Amino acid sequence: MEQKINFNAGPAALPPEVLHEASIAVKKYKKTGLSILELPHRGKEFLEIMEESKTLVKELCGLDDSYEILWLHGGGRMQFCMIPMNFLSEQSSAGYIDSGHWSAEALEYATHYGDVQILATSKESKYSHLPEWPSSIPKQLAYLHFTTNNTICGTQRHHIPKTNVPLIADMSSDIFSGKHDFTKYAMFYAAAQKNLGIAGVALAVIRKDMLENIARPLPPMLDYKQQVKENSILNTANVFGVYVSLLMLRWIKARGIDAIEKENKQKADLLYHALDNSVIFKPHVTEKAHRSLMNVCFSANTEEDEKTFLALCEKNNITGIEGHRSVGGFRASLYNAVRLEDVMRLAQLISPNA
């Protein structure tokens, strides 16, 4: 059977090279005589995986040793909890920029642990555009949290101003998709199942000085300082998940961030051009400066048009094109592993004459 063209938002497409290496390791990891699925999480081989992955994250992000690298359980939602648990006390406030479904969830989670100020929102427009970056940010905030790319509504913040408070970014859906100044952040994090591997593990990168701002006593599993102390192995680590992320990091380094960014722009330009020239489809985000390079969201004129298009995609071996259940329509996720030629096939179906 022909390999399907995968536009799923996550778990997302993986490069063939990564799938090949991962499949070999499932049978036998190096000369251990064990599958990667059987590898001891405190053994020498996994510690080597952890150290290489941390080194590659710092290298790809241009970070020095003032940052700690963690691989954690629980995905993005666990970070929604852990961030306010660690950094927001009952006496302090945190700022949140509400630009989509996931940023709204992050701020809702934070309300359980202290005061939250919504500094900007585009909820009133159903997140069809990005809210303006706040011109005045209270200096006493414990941190300012925002989401770089909004998978459900298809917006992305391409330019991040420096701030006068600790800046925390959810980069789950666009990390390593292009050049970025990671030194702006006191912390950034990403659930792995989009550009960074498979579901079940999340990357968290924290500047060391933030670890001195832990706001309350916490169980070790939820305490960033304790996770750093134990090298992310307070309990049985997701060995396979971290290993696949390592394979992705190697793949990203081999391709180069510049080349990845160039191709991601080509893919997005191709698809938006088809949508802008279609008589049947329209993009969710009309303001071009706010459009996501990772998640292109669009809709059809009629329900019948939607059914016809889904059948056409299936006939052309395309999967994962349905929009999020909360908004409907369609969504093509153009993560790093999605090939330019596959986006060309989808664009041709959307607008044959574009």
Protein Blocks (a to p, Z undefined) as FASTA:
>chain_A
ZZdddfbfbdcdddfklmmmmmmmmmogcjlopafklgcfkbmklmmmmmmmmmmmmmmn
opafkbccdddehijmlmmmmmmmmmmcfkbccddddfbfklmmmmmmmmmnoccddfbd
cklnoopaccdddfbdcfkbfbdcddfbdfknopacfbdcddfbdcdddfklmgokbccd
fklpgbdcddfklmnocehiacddddfklmmmcfbdcdfklmmklmmmnnopabccdfkl
mmmmmmmmmmmmmnopklmmmmmmmmmmmmmmmmmmpckbccfblblklpcfkbccdddf
blklmmmmmmmmmmnopghkaccfklgpidddfbfklcfklmmmmmmmmmmmZZ
